[in-house]
Structure formats: structure tokens, C-alpha cells
């Protein structure tokens, strides 16, 4: 889906077929938002929060896309507005974690069957926005991001949706935000991101091995703020920004980069 508005950007929602290596258009979201979060599960797509592209105001909106009908439905809004957050569907519940807004350490949970929101989950150890995030089993894992002081973070956190507890994993070697985080072959992989301290877009690629981040083949070019997903032994990175800071909105990429993890012998 289209995100931040930049030079030549338009509103779009498209599907990429990994097997056929082709794109086809879907029905665009009816409202203009940036910095929203997408979560998918059970044949449904949910979009939460974001910023209004015209006014810049934070959004409480919750949208549902049904692929069978190609229609968007607006559902009960979140209790508070969020942007730059992470969201995942786990066991019939939609979890919204982190971001910017009020009381961002407090996560939100939407019961899909009951169509109800609650705010009872354990608070994050620290407030973070613009994290890389993935979901493995009962855990939602967050890497890097921007803390409450506006500084990049090295922290890697895992939230267990079953026990309602947080734990820390090995910190990233370099503080960064806007990277990609996926699971390949039972290991975490982190790629790209932006370092405010170094004022550089990163092309690094790391794999968490026995509690230590180990360098892997680098990306062909640095990227941040990209869409990403894991498919079997492949990490797929879509779009993103080639430049940082002021230039991020004007250096959007239309490329798809795929990293294939070698099959163990």
C-alpha cells in the first residue's frame, strides 16, 4: 500500500505474486494515510492508525479489507490514535504495539470475533516507534526504532501474547530505525534501516545466531521504511526510501529485492 506522500506518489494497493513475479491492482484504501500499520490473517487485511496525509493528524481508524469482495469496511476505531506502530494478528486477536501518540507503552488488543478493543496488555519496557517487527508463534518481536527522546535504539524486544510478558533479546550492533525484520529457517534476520547518529541509510544484513547478531550478505543498496515479508526461505523487501531525513519522501524506491537463504546441506 502507498504510504508517505512524496514526489510522484499516488494512492495504490497492489498484490505481488511471488511465483509468477507479477503485480495486479487491488482496491485502494478510501482514505489518504501515511505511517499506518498492516496486519493480515484468516484471509483478511487490517489497517490501523496512521497520519492523515492532508492535515497530519494522528488517526484512530481501523479498516478491514476482504479480498473475496475487494471492499474496505471501516470498523470500531482504536481507543487512542497511533502512527508508526506495529500490528499483528495472533490467535484471533489484533495486537497494536508502540508508535507515537498518547501512552504508547500501553498496547491495544482488538478481539476480531467480538469486535471489541481492550488496553489490558503488559506495558512495553520502553516507548518505541518506527520499529522493525515480526511475529513468530506466540511472540511479537520488535527491533530498533525511535525512543521517546527521538533517538535511534538498538533494543530488541519480544512480547508473548499468551503469557502477556516481555523479554529482551540481543541488542542490534548499531542503533537504527525503519529496518526489516523477518524469520528465515528458525532465525531472525534484520536488514536496512536508518541511523540518525551517522545520518546514513544502512545496507547491512544481520542474522541472530546463538544470541549474537552475525553479518550476512549486504543489501545491494541501503533502504529504510520499506515493506517486507518472509516467504519460505526468502526475505522480500518492497519499496522504501533511498535517502534519509528530509530526502526520504523524495527518494522512494519502486524496486522489489529478494534475499534467498541458502538451503542447509
N, C-alpha and C positions, 0 to 999 in steps of 0.2 A: 504494500500500500504506500501511496505517496505520504511524505512526512513533512519536514521543514520546507518552507517556501523559499526558493532561490531562483536564479536566473534560468528561465526556460522551463520551470517546473509546472506541472499541471496535476489535477486530481485524477488518480487512477487506482485501480485494484486489479491485479493480474495474477494469473496462475502459471507457474513454471513446471513443465513436465520433465522430470529428471531423465526418464527413459527415452523419451522422444527428442529431448533437447529443444523444446519449443515453448512459446508463450501464447496464452489466449486471455482476452479481457474478461473481467467479471464486473458486476455492478458496483460502481464506486460508492463509498460511504456518503450519505446525504449531507454531511456537514464538513466544513473545512477545519481540520485539526492537525496539530503537529505534536510531537513528543507524547503520543498516546502509547498504549501497550496492547499487543495482540496475544490472545491465548486461544488454542484450539483443542478440541477433544469431543469424542462422541459424535463426529460429523457436524459439529457446529463451531463457529468462529465468534469470539467475543472481543470487542474493542472497549477499553476503559480509559476514561480521563483524557488528558492532553491539554493543549493550549488552543484557544480559539485563534485561527490564523489571521483574522482581521483585528480583533480587539486585544489579543494577547492574554485574555483572562483564563485562569485555570478552569477546567471542566470537571463536572461530576458525572457526566453522561456514561451510560452503559448501552452498547449496541450489540445486537445479535445478528449474525449473517447465517442464513440457511441455504447451503449450496443446492438443495433439491428445488427450491423455488426461486433462487437468485434474488431474494429480497432481504432488506435490512429492517429489523424491528428495534425500536427504542424501548428499553426495559427500565425497571426502577433504578434511579440514579444512586451513585455511591453516597454514603453519609457525608463525606468530605471530598473536596476537589483534589486531584492529584495529576502530576505530569512527571515524566522522566522516571517512571516506576517500572517494576517487573510484574508480570502476571502469569499464572499457570493454572491449569485445571488438573486437580488431583482428587480421585475418588468422588466425583460428582460435586466438587466444590471449586469455586474460582477464588484463588488467592491473589490479593493485590498487596505488594510489598515495596516499601521505600518510596523514593521520589521527592518531589518538592510540594509544599502545601503546609497545612496545619497538622501538628502532631504526627509527623511522618514516621516516627519509630513504631507507631501503632499500626499494624497491618489490618487489612479488611478481608472478610471472607463472605462470599456470596453462595448461598445454597441454591443450586440451579433448580432442583426439583420444587423447592418451596418458594423460590423467587424472593428470598429474604437476605438482607445484609446483616452482618454482626461484626463487632470490633473486639472480640474476646481473645484473640491470639496473643501469645507472648511478644513483648516489645523487642524490637531489634536491639542488639548491643550498642549500636551507634547509628545515627541517621546517615543514609547514603542515597544518592540519586545517580542516574545515568550509569548504572552498573551493567556488567555483562552477567547473564543469568542463564541457567539451565535447570532441568528437572530430571532427577534420577530416582526412580522408585517413589518412596515416601518423602524424599528430600528435595527442597528447592535450594539451589546453590547460587550465590552471588559473588562476583569477583570485581575488585576495583570500584570505581565510581568517584563521585564528588561528595565530600563530607559537609557538615553543617557550616564549616568555616570557608567553604568554597575551594578547598584543596583536594587534589587527587589522592586516592587511597590505594594502599597495597593489600588491604584486608580481603580475605576470602571467608565467607560465612555460609553455613548450611543450616536451614530450618527444616526440622522434621515435622511434617504435617500430621503425623499420628500421635507423637508424644508431646507436641507443642513446645519443643525445646530447640535452642540454638547451640551450635558449636562452631569453633574456628578451625579452618584448615590452614595449610602452609601459605604464608603471605606471598604475593607476587614479588618477583625480584625488583620491579620498577612500578612506582605509583602511576596509575593511568585510569582513564575513564573511556566509556564508549567502545570497548572491545567486544570480542565474540567469545562465547564460552559454550562448548558442546562436550558430549561424551562420545568417545570412539573407542571400541574394544575395551570397555570397562575402565577407561582412564579419562580424566579431564584434559581438554585442550583449550588453551587461551591464545587468541590471535589479535593482532592490531591494537587499536586504541590511540588515545592522545595524551601526551604528557604536557601538562601546563608548565611544570618546572623547567623542562627542556624546550618547551614551545616547539614540539615536533610531533608529527604523525608517525606512529610506530608501525613497523612491518614485521615485528617479532612474532614467533610462534613457539609456544611452550606446552609441555606435557607433564602432568603431575605423576611422578613415579616414586613410590615408597616415601611419600611425604616431602618430596623435593621437586621443584619445577626444573625441567630439563629442556634445553633448547632443541627445537625441531627445525625442519626446513622452513626458511622465512617466506613470507608472502612476497609476491613479485613487486608489489608496491604497498606503501603504507596506506591504511584506511582506518576510519573510525565512524561511529554512528551507522553501521551497516546492519542490514537484516541478515540473519544466519540460521542455519539448521543443520542437524546431523541426519544422514540417511545411510544406514548400514555402515560401511567403513569410510564414508565420505563426509567432509565438512563443506557445506555450501555457503558462500558469502555473497550477498546480493547488494549492489549499490554501495552507499557510504560516501564519505567526504574525503577528498584527497588533500585538502588544506585544513588548517586549524584556525581557531579563533574567529576573527571577522570573516575570513575567507572560506569557512566551512560551507556556508549556504551557497556559495558561488563556485564550488568545485565538486559538485555532486557527480558521482560515477554511475554509468548505466551498465557496468560490467558484472558478470557472474564469474566468481572464482571458485574452483572446486579443488580441495585437497583430498587425495586418496591415501588412506593409511595402508602401508604395505601389509599384506597378509602374512601372519606368522608362519614360519616354516615348520 
